[in-house]
Amino acid sequence: MAKGTPATLALEKAGVAFDLYEYDYDPGDDGVGWQAAQTLGLDPARVFKTLMLEAGGERLCLVVSSERSVNLRRLAAAIAAKDAALLPPAEAERATGYRIGGISPFGQKKRARTIVDRAALAFPTIFVSGGRRGLEIEVAPGDLVRLLGAEVMDVT
């Protein structure tokens, strides 16, 4: 199975070290991050989901642990916006070039302002989607922040 995705290609081009992990994606399971953690035998706190949002008329890419819930009010306040809301799935897919359940923060079609939850920095490496369902990338959070020009905030 080919593992080359826009996400892995972006990491390779930037010279960022990463590892790939595949698992059998279950489309009936709503918790993609939990599913990846359970299937791969990972600590769920280290498996991060990529959410696409809009806040104050701006598109955002949010990277947050799968075991945490985003406080949209706190996020909006942190970026001086009135409100924040998840993008509808079809809009998130159009903006990123990825399908829901496989949206990676790397290699998105349209680059968005990226925010990483501060909890990511507690680990030497974290796992994020590799750009398709059933593919996870293990990467150092510092490399993720640097490569994406991400802001680090408390959003949960």
N, C-alpha and C positions, 0 to 999 in steps of 0.2 A: 504494500500500500504506500503510495507516495505521501511523503510528509511535508513537502514544500508548499508553504502557504505564504501569503503576503507577510504574515507575522514572522515566520522563521526566516524569510528572505531579508526582512528589515534588520533582524538581529544579526544575521550573518554579515550583511553589508556594513553594519556598524562595528563589527568585531567583538560583539558581546557574547560572553560564554553563557551557554544554556544547555539544558537537557530536555529531551522530549519523552513523554509518557503517553501511551495509548490505552484506552479502555473502551469497553462496549457501551456505547451511549444508548440509553433507554429513553425514547421520545415521550413515553408516558409519565416520566418522573419530572415533576416541576422543579426540584432542587438540583440543578446541574452541578453546582459546586459540591453539594453533599454527596451526590452520586459519584463524582470523580474521587472525592476523598475516601469514600467507603470502598469503591472498587479497587483503587490503587493502594489502599492501606495507609493513607496519609492523615495527619492531624488536620481536621477541618479548619482550624484557625489559620493554617498556612495556605489554604486554597482560596484564592480571591476571585470574585466575580467582577465582570466588567458591565457597568450599567451606563446607558446613554440617557442623558437628561437634558432638559432645557430650564434655564434659570435666568430671569431678567432678559429674555430675548436672546440668550447666548446658549449655544450647544456645548454640553459638557460630557466628558468621559470620566466616570468615577470608578475607581478600583478599590474594592472593599472586601473584607473577609466574608466568605460564604456563611459564616456562623453569626454574622452581625446584621442588624437592620439599620438602614440609613435614616437619619433624622433629617428629613427634607427641610424642616424649618431652620435647624441649626446650619445646614449647608447653605441655604439662601442667605442667612444672616452673615455667615463667614465670608461670602463673596459680595455682600452689599446688594443683594437682589431682594425683590419683594416676595418672590415665591420660587419654588422649584418643583418640577414634575418629571416623571419618567416619560421618555419619548414613546409613542405608540410603536409596537413591534415593526411594522412595515417601514416606518420612518427611520428607526434605528438601523434596520438592515440596509436601506438605501444609503444612509450616511456613511456606514462603515464598510459596506461591501461584504459583510459576513451575515450568516443566518443566526437568529436567536438561538442561544445554547452553544454558540461557537464564536461569539464576538470577542476578539482579542483587543487589548489596548494598543498593540503593535500593528503597523501596516494597514491602518484604516484608510479607506478611500478618501475621505475628507477629514483632515486632522482637526480635532476638537481640543479645546482647553482641557487638560487632564488634571484630575485631583486624585491623590492616593491617600487613603486613610492612614493616619499615623501608626496604627497597629502593625502595618507591614514592616516597619523598621525594627521591630522586636525580633525578627528572624533573619538568619543568615541568607536563606533563600525562601521564596514563595512560589506558588504555582498559579498561573493564569492561563486562560484559554489560548490554545495554539492556532486559532483561526479556523477551526472546524470542530464540529461536535465529536467528542471522543478523543481529543488531542489536548494535552496539557503541556505547558512550558514551565520548567523550573528555572528561575532566574534570581539573581541577587536584587533585592528591592532598590538598592542604591543605583544599580545599572538601569532599572526600569525608570526611576525618577529622572536620572540624567538624560537618558535617551529620549524620553518623551517631553522633557522640559516641564515635568509635572510639579504641581504644588502639593505639599504635604499638610494635611489638616485633620483635625478630629471631626468626623462626620457621623459618628454613631451615637 
